[in-house]
Amino acid sequence: MADQHARTVTQDHGDGVPDEAFDALMESAQTLMTYEKQMPALLAEPERARSERIIFWSWRIQSSVAFTLIVTMYLLGSAGGWYFLVVPYLLATFFGWPLKAAVNNHLARRNASFALHVLGVLLALVVLGVVVPWLVAVLVIGWFVVAVAAADGQEAGK
């Protein structure tokens, strides 16, 4: 582009710039502007790819945690009525499997995936009777927060 610009500058200004030189210069400028528009996505790609892996595995791991809790409750025979929490958690984590990380929403979805692990640990502790049952309210509020964060920018991510 610099060479083409130099050629147009060195020509006699009284004659004007030849159409071929001007067209080549404009085409180069258009290519440069297109590349400039892609720069934010190109710069964010390594972090977006990292978020993609975190999202992919987090939701699958939490599905396996929920499934393991269901099997454990069944085998122990002492579910204590906690199926009403674990089964929806399992279904919700299955719905999180197809989540993708786009440039504009990968951080929100990555954070939601990290929060999901905290909720999974809390769910296991409540179901297994290690902590007090009133923490169910914290679980439900946490699920809403994760759902909102995971849905953040969903239309733009498609």
N, C-alpha and C positions, 0 to 999 in steps of 0.2 A: 504494500500500500504506500509505503514511503517512497519507493522508486517511482511509482505511477504519479504520485503527487509532485515529486521533483521534476518529472518530465513536463507536467502541465505548467509548472511555475516558470521553467526556463523558456518556454515558447513565448513568442511575441504576443503581448496582450492585445495588440491592435487587431490581430487576426482572430482572436478568440481561442477557446480551447477546442481541439478537435473532438467530435462526438465520441469516437472510440475511446479516447483517453478519459473523457468525462464519465462515460458508461462504466469503464473498468474501475475508476475511482469510486463511483457510487456503489458498485457491486461489492467492492472491498469494504466500504463503510457499512453496508448492510450486513455483511458477514460479521463484522466486528460488533455491531449493535446486537445481533442475534446471540453471539457468544456472551456478551455482557449480561443479557437477560438470563442466561443459563448459569451464571456464576454463583448465585446463592445456593442453587440446588447442587452444583458440583462441589462447593465448599462444605456443604452439610452432609454429603453422601457418606463419609466414614462414620459419623455419629448416627446417621439414620440406619445404616446397616447394622451397627451395634445394637441399636434399639430394636431392630427387627428380630435379631436373635434372642434378645432378652424377652421380648413379648412372646415369641414363638414358644420358648421353653417354659416360661412362667405359668402360662395358662394351662399347659399340658401337665406340668408338675402338680399344680393345684387340683386338677381333675383327678389325678392319681391319689392325692391326699384325701380327697372327698370319698373316692371309691374305697380306699383302704379303711377309712373311718366307718363306712357303711358295713363292710365285711367284718370289721372288728366288733362293731355293735351287735351284729347278727351272731357272730361266734360266741361272744360273751353272754348273749341273751339278756343283756341289761341295757337296752337302748335308752331307757328313761325318757322316751318320747322325743329324743333329739333328731329323729328322722325329718321333722318339719324344718330343721335348719340345714341338715347335711344334704338332703336330696335337692333342694333348690340351689344350694351352692355348687353341687355337681353339675346341674343343668346350666347354671350361669357360666361356669368355667368352660363347659363345652361350647357355649355360644361365643366365647372369647377366642377360640382356636383360629377363626379366619381373620382376626384383626391384623391389619398391615400397618406399617409405619411409613407415613408420608413425610415429606420435608416439613410441612407445617404443623404436624401433630405428633411427631415421634416422641418428643420429650414428655408430653402429657400422658401418652400411652405407656411409656417406659415407667414413669412414676406410678401409674395405676397398677402396673404389673408388680412393682416392688411392694406397694401397699397390699396387694392381694396376698403376698406371702405372709405378711404380718397378720392379716385376717385369717389365713389358713392355720397359723399357729394358735391364734386365739380360739378359733373354732375347735381345734383338737383339744385344747386345754379345757374348754367348757364341756365338751361332749364326754371327755374322759373323767370329769369331775375333779380336776386339779384346781380350778379356780371357781369362784362363785358364779352361779347362774345369771345374776343380774347383768353380767357383761354381755348378755345377748343384745341388749340395747346398743352397746358400742359396736357389736358386729353388724347389726342392721344399718346403723348410721354409716359405718365404714363401707358397707356394700353399696350404699347410694353414692358415696363419694367416689368410689372406684368406678362405678357405672358411668357417672358423669365425666370423669377424667378419661375413661376409655372411649366414650362416645365423642369426645372433643375433636372437632374437625373431621367427623366421619364422612360428610358429603364431599369435602375437599380432598379427602384421601382416596376417593374412588377413581 
